[in-house]
């Protein structure tokens, strides 16, 4: 049996889809759905799993033996993922303390543990994007979200736990089942809706002289590539440590939006708007995963080219009557 925390969220529910398409439905989903109006519950509607446990009840039930036995792996995607969250105590409780307690239990019980870190731990990128463990101590995140993820990475490193499980530094992930995320949804999702409603896309202006408007760059990766990597890690439990999950190739927001227009068979029309002042000193102008480490361990997954991933997302999900991942859709 596999447990997915954050299993109703974006990457968590996509991972449940990946397990289902590989014949695995003996899964416990741990999450909170909040208001039905957010639509988060729809991420689960077409998928197969054994049980759902609210995140506030999970650790107590786990420690008291009231979670069904035989857990082989925990995929820990559950966290506050809003990069603009300012409640530091809330972030520490959810992204650090919860993770420590869950990881400690898995180590004690010999359970495979795969968890989500974040490329936000790399800060402005001036210290590089190496996922080698000796690089962790030098990183300086730009926001409290990134720092909460960094703290857990450091705990895992200093406690020796990283030798026993895998931490994944996700870069800019896009794809189906992100529809509940609001402002935290991907630029592809926002661009699709802006194009459909107004015929144009709004992007932030650059506030640095070395980057033209729209030329700010990110390492974009399709969520289906992320889940393929995670499945491989489940199948190879001897592969442990911190790993970047990105394409290894930075592309501009102009490229991303251009791919979205192309998938929708529209001519590009972009309008640049000022970036909010509160974001300007925390904004990453360039991210690019160093992707060689996973390859060196034998991971066979080659991330999709940007245009291919965007086209699949737009044509096979966003533009359809049922955009959600389910067992009947590939």
N, C-alpha and C positions, 0 to 999 in steps of 0.2 A: 504494500500500500504506500502511496505517495501523498504527502501533505504539501499543498501550495498555499502559503500565506500571501495575502493580496490577490487571491485567486479570482476575484471578480473584477480586478483592475485591468489595465491595459496589457502589460506583458504577462501578468499572471494568467489571465483568461486565454491569451494566445498560447501560452504553454499548455494549458489544459486541452486546447484544440489539438496541439501537436501530439500530446499523449493519446488522445482519442483516435487520431488518424493512424496511430501505431498500435491500436488495439488495447490501450490501457484506460480503464474507467474506474479502477479501484483507487479513487482519489478523494481526499478530504479537502474541501475548500474552506479557507479561513479568511474572513474579511468582515467589513461592515458595509451595508448597502445604503444606509442613510435614507434620504427621501426617494420615493419611487420616481419622482419627477426628474432626477438626475439621469435616469436611464441606465445606471450601472448594472442593474439586475439583468438587463437584456444581453450583456456579455456572456451570461451563463445559460440563457434560455435554450440554445440549441446544442448544449454540450452535456456529456455524461460524467457523473461523479457520484460517489457513495453518500456523502454527507456534507452539510454546511455547518460550520461553527463560527459564532461571532468572535471577533478578535479579542474582545474584552474578557471572554470566558476561556479562551484557548489555553493559555499558560497554566492556569489553575487546574483545568481538566487534564492537561498533559501530565503535570507533576503528581496529581492524585490518582493517576491510572484510569481516568474516565474517558480517555480517547482509545478507540479500538486498537488492539495490539497489532504487531507485525509491520510497523512502519519501517520501510526500507530507505526512504529518502525524504528530506524536507527541502523544498524549493522556496526560499524566503524572499519573496518579492514585496511583502507588506511593509509599507513605510509612508510617512508624509512625503510626497514627492513635489510639493509646491515649492519651487525655488525662491519664491518671494515671501514665504512664511517667516514672520518675525518673532514668534513665540519660541524663544530658545529652549525653555523648559519642556514645552510640548514636543519639540523636535528631539531633544535628548531622551525623553521618556519613550517615544515611539521608535526612533531610528537607532538608538544606542542601547538603552537598558533592555528593551524587549529583545533586541537581537542578541545581546550577551546571554540572557537567560535561556533563550531558545538554543543557541549554539552550544552552550554548556551542557544542556540536556542531551543534545545529539551526540556530542563527544562521549559522554558517559555511557550512552546506550549503543554506540557504534553505528549511528545512523548517518547516511550520506547527507551532507549539508552543502547546498549551493545557494549563495546569497547575492543580492543586488547591491553593489556599491554604485559609484557614479563618476562620470568624467568631470563632474563639478568639483571633485577633489583636486583637480589640476589647476584650479584658479585661473589666472590670466595666461597660463601656458608658458610663462617665461622660464619655468624650471623643467620644461619638457613634458613629454607624454609617455615616458617609459613605465611599463607595468612590472618591472623588476622590483622585488620586495625591498631591496636596499634603497630604493628611490622614495619610498613612502614617507620617511621622516622629514624629507625636505619640502614637501608640498604645502602650499598656503592657499586654501580655498577662499573665494571672494564673498561667500554668503554663508549664513548659518546652516542652511540645508547641506551644502557641501561639507561644512565642518562636522556636522553630525555623522555623515558617512565616513569622513576621514577618521573620526574618533574610533569607530568600530573597526575599520581597517587596521588602525594602530594597535588596538586591543588584541585583535586576532594575530597580528605579527608578534607582539611582545609576549603574549601568552603561549606562543607555539601552536596555536590552533590552526594557523594557515597551512601548516604541514599536513592537516587532516581534512581540509575542505576547500572549496573553490569560491572565490569572490570575483564578481563580474563588474567591471567598470563600463557601464553602458554609455555610449556616446549619444548622438541625436537619433532616437528611434522614432519611426513613423509607421503607421499601418492601421489595419482594422482593429476595432474594439477600443479606440481611444476617444469615442464620441462623448463620454461623460466628463472629460477633463477640462472643459471650458477654456480659460486663458492658457492652460498648460498643454493644450493639444498642439499637434505638430503644425508647421507652416503649410504642409501639403493639405491637411484638412481645412485649415483656415482659407488657404488660397482657393481650393475647390469651391467653397461656399461663396467667397467673394466674387469669383468669376461668374458663377451661376446667377448671383443676385445683381451684380453691378457691371460685369464685363471687365473689371480691372482688379489688380491686387495691390494692396498697400504694404510697403516694406519700410523698415526704419532707415532713415538717413544715416550715413556714417558721420561720426564726430571725431574722426582721426584723419589727418591729412594723408596717411599712407594707405588708406582704403577708400575707394570710390563708393558711392551709394550702391547698395546691392551686392558689393563685392566682399562683404564680410563672409567668412568661410567657416563651415562646420563639417564634421565627419558624420554624414547621414547614413543610417543603416536601417534596412527594412526589418520589421518585427519578425517576419517568417524566417529570416536568416538568424536572428537572435534565438528563436526557439529551436532551430536545428542545432545550433551550437550547444544549447543547454541540454538537449536530448543526448548529444554525444558525451557530454560531461557526466550525465547520469549513467551512461553505458560504460564509462571509463573512470571508475571511482579512485583509481590510483593517481589521477591527474589532479593536482592540488596547487593552490597558490592564488595570487591575484592575476586576472587576465583582462586585458582590454577587449571590449566587444564593439568593434567599429569596422568600417570598410577599409580603413587604412589610407583613404584618399579624401582629402578635404575638397569640398565643392562650394561654390558661392550660392547665396540665397537666390541670386538671379538665375543660376542654373536650375535650381530646384523649382522655382516658379515657372521657368520656361518649360521644364518637363511636364509640369501640371497642365499648362496651356496646351502643349502638344498632345497630351493624353486626351484632353477634352476637345481636340481639333479646333482650337481657337488661336487667333493671333495674339501674341503677348501685348499686354497693356499694364504697365507698372507705374504707380504713383508713390513717391517717397515722402514720408512724414517724419517730423522730429521725434527722436527717441525721448521718452520721459526722463526728466533729470534724475529721478531716483534710481534709474537703471544704468546711467552712463558710466559711473565709476565701478560697476560690477559686471560689465558686459564683456563677454569673450568675443574677440574679433577673429580668432582662428583656433580651431581644434582639429587634431588629426591623430587618430590612434596609431601607436606603434603596434602593428598586428602580427609580428613575427613569432611571438612567444607561443600562442596557441598552435600555430603551424608547426613549430619545432616539437611540440608534444604529439603531433600527428593528427590534429583536427582537420578533417577533410572538407569542411564547409567553406566555400568561396562566396563571400557576400555578393548579392546581386548588384550589377551596375545601377547607378542612380535612376536612370531613365526607365530601366526595366522594372524596378521596384515601384516607382511612382505610377507607371502605366498599369501594373497589376492592381494596385490599391485603388486607383481611380476607376478603371474599367470594370473590375470584377467585384468591387465592394462599394465605393462611394456612389457610383452611378446606378446601382441596382436597388430594387425594392427592399431587399433584405441584405444590408451591408455587413452584418455581423458574421464572424466566424462560426461555423457549426460543423457537425460531423459529416454533413453532406457536401460541404464546400471545400475545395482544395485551392 
